[in-house]
Amino acid sequence: MASLTTRYKLVDLDSILEAIILMILLLMSQNKQSYKDNVRDEADLQADLKSAELAEEILKEIKEIKRKIKK
């Protein structure tokens, strides 16, 4: 039969291994979330760039209309 100190050492080892596994899972989850955030940020950036491009085109058309009206 294992002594009391041996059982406590096994419990400590078990707790340490459990903490390590939980930390690994947490880090993996955070990494996955970070990747998703980066993909979302890139999509937002592309949408913003397209919106800016369309706004510039509309501004050019408005200026052209104003120029034609002044003639």
TINU-569974 format. One record per residue (C-alpha): x negated, z, y; residue in three letters. Coordinates in steps of 0.2 Angstrom, whole numbers, padded with zeros to 4 digits, always signed. Example, Ala and Ser with C-alpha at 12.3 -4.5 7.8 and 13.67 -1.06 7.14 Angstrom:
<pts>
-0062+0039-0022ala-0068+0036-0005ser
</pts>
This chain:
<pts>
+0000+0000+0000met-0006-0005+0017ala-0011+0009+0029ser-0002+0012+0045leu-0016+0005+0056thr-0016-0011+0045thr+0002-0013+0048arg+0001-0011+0066tyr-0014-0024+0067lys-0003-0036+0057leu+0012-0033+0069val+0000-0036+0084asp-0007-0052+0076leu+0011-0058+0073asp+0016-0054+0091ser+0000-0063+0098ile+0004-0078+0087leu+0022-0078+0092glu+0016-0077+0111ala+0004-0092+0108ile+0017-0103+0100ile+0030-0099+0114leu+0017-0103+0127met+0013-0119+0119ile+0032-0124+0118leu+0034-0119+0136leu+0019-0130+0142leu+0026-0144+0132met+0043-0142+0140ser+0035-0141+0157gln+0025-0157+0154asn+0040-0166+0148lys+0050-0161+0164gln+0035-0166+0175ser+0035-0183+0167tyr+0054-0185+0170lys+0052-0179+0188asp+0038-0192+0191asn+0049-0206+0184val+0063-0201+0195arg+0052-0200+0210asp+0046-0217+0207glu+0063-0224+0205ala+0068-0215+0222asp+0053-0223+0230leu+0057-0240+0224gln+0075-0238+0230ala+0069-0232+0247asp+0057-0247+0249leu+0071-0259+0245lys+0082-0251+0258ser+0069-0252+0271ala+0066-0270+0267glu+0085-0274+0268leu+0086-0264+0285ala+0072-0275+0292glu+0081-0291+0286glu+0097-0285+0295ile+0088-0280+0310leu+0080-0298+0311lys+0097-0306+0309glu+0104-0295+0323ile+0090-0300+0334lys+0093-0318+0330glu+0112-0317+0333ile+0108-0308+0350lys+0096-0322+0354arg+0109-0336+0350lys+0122-0327+0361ile+0111-0326+0376lys+0109-0345+0376lys
</pts>
